[in-house]
Amino acid sequence: MAALLDRLNADLKDAMRAGETARRDEIRGLLAMLKAEQQSKLTRALSKRGLILHGENATLTVAQQAEVDQLRATSDLTDDEAQDILLLRVKQHRQSIDGFTKGNRQDLVDVEQAQLAIDEGYLPQQLDAAAVEQAIAAAIAESGAQGPRDQGKVMGLLSSRLRGRADMKAVAATVQSLLAQAAR
């Protein structure tokens, strides 16, 4: 995650210098989500080991404090976890765009699309349609899927392979269509 955090912090400084308020605010929001998830991860690890104390007189032993310090030093998000947060943010923007479009709020759609474009700049290189179709065909063959009931098997394979590199909603629709045709 260090690479993504470094890139976001550098881009934040650039946006601030350039006076790009929309870009600055979106990067700040993304950084806040990443830091909140990192804190949640640390809290879960501390709780799991019984190192969260309650009450005014609760104190940690020297060994417990050393364990807390060690957990803090190693609680950074992995690249995959950071990618998941970024994908969640992109998904939220897409859902907002759909909702605002249905609500006939073009002003809010424009804002969300601008924020989405900023976040998509941090996603890995997107696959083209031919590569996605090839991956779908390979997953269908590998899973032995025969019809729409087997969509879960195919999507299970594709999720790890295409996550962050393709629109999974569109992939699911394509898989469903191909499996429906195969069942006929």
C-alpha positions as CSV (number, residue, x, y, z in Angstrom):
1,M,0.0,0.0,0.0
2,A,3.0,2.3,0.5
3,A,3.1,2.9,-3.2
4,L,-0.5,4.0,-3.4
5,L,-0.3,6.1,-0.3
6,D,2.9,7.8,-1.6
7,R,1.2,8.5,-4.9
8,L,-1.9,9.8,-3.3
9,N,0.0,12.1,-0.9
10,A,2.1,13.4,-3.8
11,D,-1.0,14.0,-6.0
12,L,-2.7,15.7,-3.0
13,K,0.2,18.2,-2.8
14,D,0.1,18.8,-6.5
15,A,-3.7,19.3,-6.4
16,M,-3.3,21.8,-3.6
17,R,-0.6,23.7,-5.4
18,A,-2.6,23.8,-8.6
19,G,-5.8,24.9,-6.8
20,E,-7.8,21.9,-8.0
21,T,-10.3,21.7,-5.2
22,A,-12.4,18.8,-6.6
23,R,-9.3,16.6,-7.1
24,R,-7.9,17.7,-3.7
25,D,-11.1,16.8,-1.9
26,E,-11.5,13.4,-3.6
27,I,-7.9,12.4,-2.8
28,R,-8.5,13.5,0.8
29,G,-11.6,11.3,1.0
30,L,-9.8,8.3,-0.4
31,L,-6.9,8.8,2.0
32,A,-9.4,9.1,4.9
33,M,-11.0,5.8,3.8
34,L,-7.6,4.1,3.6
35,K,-6.5,5.4,7.1
36,A,-9.9,4.4,8.6
37,E,-9.5,0.8,7.3
38,Q,-6.0,0.7,8.5
39,Q,-7.2,1.7,12.0
40,S,-10.0,-0.8,11.9
41,K,-7.5,-3.6,10.9
42,L,-5.3,-2.6,13.9
43,T,-8.3,-2.5,16.3
44,R,-9.4,-6.0,15.1
45,A,-5.9,-7.4,15.7
46,L,-5.7,-5.8,19.1
47,S,-9.2,-7.0,20.1
48,K,-8.4,-10.6,18.8
49,R,-5.4,-10.7,21.1
50,G,-7.2,-9.2,24.1
51,L,-5.1,-6.1,24.1
52,I,-7.9,-3.5,24.2
53,L,-8.4,-2.6,27.9
54,H,-11.5,-0.9,29.4
55,G,-11.7,1.2,32.5
56,E,-9.7,3.9,34.1
57,N,-7.2,1.7,35.9
58,A,-6.5,-0.7,33.1
59,T,-2.9,-0.8,32.2
60,L,-0.8,-2.9,29.9
61,T,2.1,-5.0,31.1
62,V,5.5,-4.5,29.5
63,A,5.0,-7.6,27.4
64,Q,1.5,-6.5,26.3
65,Q,2.8,-3.0,25.4
66,A,5.6,-4.6,23.3
67,E,3.0,-6.7,21.5
68,V,0.8,-3.6,20.8
69,D,3.8,-1.8,19.4
70,Q,4.7,-4.7,17.2
71,L,1.1,-4.9,15.9
72,R,1.1,-1.2,15.2
73,A,4.3,-1.5,13.2
74,T,2.9,-4.3,11.1
75,S,-0.8,-3.2,10.7
76,D,-0.3,-1.5,7.3
77,L,-2.8,-2.4,4.6
78,T,-1.6,-4.8,2.0
79,D,-1.8,-3.7,-1.7
80,D,-4.9,-5.9,-2.1
81,E,-6.6,-4.3,0.8
82,A,-5.9,-0.9,-0.4
83,Q,-7.1,-1.9,-3.9
84,D,-10.4,-3.2,-2.3
85,I,-10.9,0.2,-0.6
86,L,-10.3,2.0,-3.9
87,L,-12.8,-0.4,-5.7
88,L,-15.3,0.2,-3.0
89,R,-15.0,4.0,-3.5
90,V,-15.4,3.5,-7.3
91,K,-18.5,1.3,-6.7
92,Q,-20.0,4.0,-4.4
93,H,-19.5,6.6,-7.1
94,R,-21.1,4.4,-9.8
95,Q,-24.1,3.7,-7.5
96,S,-24.5,7.4,-6.8
97,I,-24.4,8.2,-10.5
98,D,-27.1,5.7,-11.1
99,G,-29.3,7.1,-8.3
100,F,-28.8,10.7,-9.3
101,T,-29.5,9.9,-12.9
102,K,-32.8,8.2,-11.9
103,G,-33.6,11.2,-9.7
104,N,-32.9,13.6,-12.7
105,R,-30.1,15.4,-10.8
106,Q,-27.6,16.1,-13.6
107,D,-25.7,18.6,-11.4
108,L,-24.9,15.8,-8.9
109,V,-24.2,13.3,-11.6
110,D,-21.5,15.6,-13.0
111,V,-19.9,15.9,-9.6
112,E,-19.9,12.2,-9.1
113,Q,-18.5,11.5,-12.6
114,A,-15.7,13.9,-11.9
115,Q,-14.9,12.2,-8.6
116,L,-15.1,8.8,-10.3
117,A,-12.7,9.8,-13.0
118,I,-10.2,10.8,-10.3
119,D,-10.5,7.5,-8.5
120,E,-10.3,5.5,-11.7
121,G,-6.9,7.1,-12.3
122,Y,-5.5,5.0,-9.4
123,L,-7.0,1.7,-10.6
124,P,-4.7,-0.8,-12.4
125,Q,-4.7,-0.8,-16.2
126,Q,-8.2,-1.8,-17.4
127,L,-8.5,-4.8,-19.6
128,D,-10.0,-4.4,-23.1
129,A,-13.2,-6.1,-24.1
130,A,-11.4,-8.9,-26.0
131,A,-9.2,-9.8,-23.0
132,V,-12.3,-9.8,-20.7
133,E,-14.2,-12.1,-23.1
134,Q,-11.2,-14.4,-23.3
135,A,-11.0,-14.6,-19.5
136,I,-14.7,-15.4,-19.3
137,A,-14.5,-18.1,-21.9
138,A,-11.5,-19.7,-20.1
139,A,-13.4,-19.5,-16.7
140,I,-16.5,-21.1,-18.2
141,A,-14.4,-23.9,-19.7
142,E,-12.3,-24.4,-16.5
143,S,-15.4,-24.5,-14.2
144,G,-17.3,-26.8,-16.6
145,A,-20.3,-24.5,-16.4
146,Q,-23.4,-25.7,-18.3
147,G,-26.0,-23.1,-17.6
148,P,-27.2,-20.1,-15.5
149,R,-27.1,-22.2,-12.3
150,D,-23.3,-22.4,-12.7
151,Q,-22.8,-18.6,-12.8
152,G,-21.5,-18.6,-9.2
153,K,-18.7,-21.0,-10.1
154,V,-17.6,-18.9,-13.1
155,M,-17.8,-15.6,-11.2
156,G,-15.8,-17.1,-8.3
157,L,-12.9,-17.8,-10.7
158,L,-13.3,-14.4,-12.5
159,S,-13.5,-12.3,-9.3
160,S,-9.9,-12.9,-8.3
161,R,-8.6,-12.7,-11.9
162,L,-10.4,-9.5,-13.1
163,R,-11.0,-7.6,-9.9
164,G,-10.0,-4.0,-10.3
165,R,-9.2,-4.5,-14.0
166,A,-12.7,-4.8,-15.4
167,D,-16.2,-3.7,-14.5
168,M,-17.5,-6.8,-12.6
169,K,-21.1,-5.8,-13.1
170,A,-20.6,-6.0,-16.9
171,V,-18.6,-9.2,-16.6
172,A,-21.5,-10.8,-14.6
173,A,-24.0,-9.7,-17.2
174,T,-21.8,-11.2,-20.0
175,V,-21.4,-14.5,-18.1
176,Q,-25.1,-14.7,-17.5
177,S,-25.8,-14.1,-21.1
178,L,-23.3,-16.7,-22.3
179,L,-24.5,-19.3,-19.8
180,A,-28.1,-18.7,-20.9
181,Q,-27.1,-19.3,-24.5
182,A,-25.2,-22.5,-23.6
183,A,-28.2,-23.9,-21.8
184,R,-30.4,-23.7,-24.9
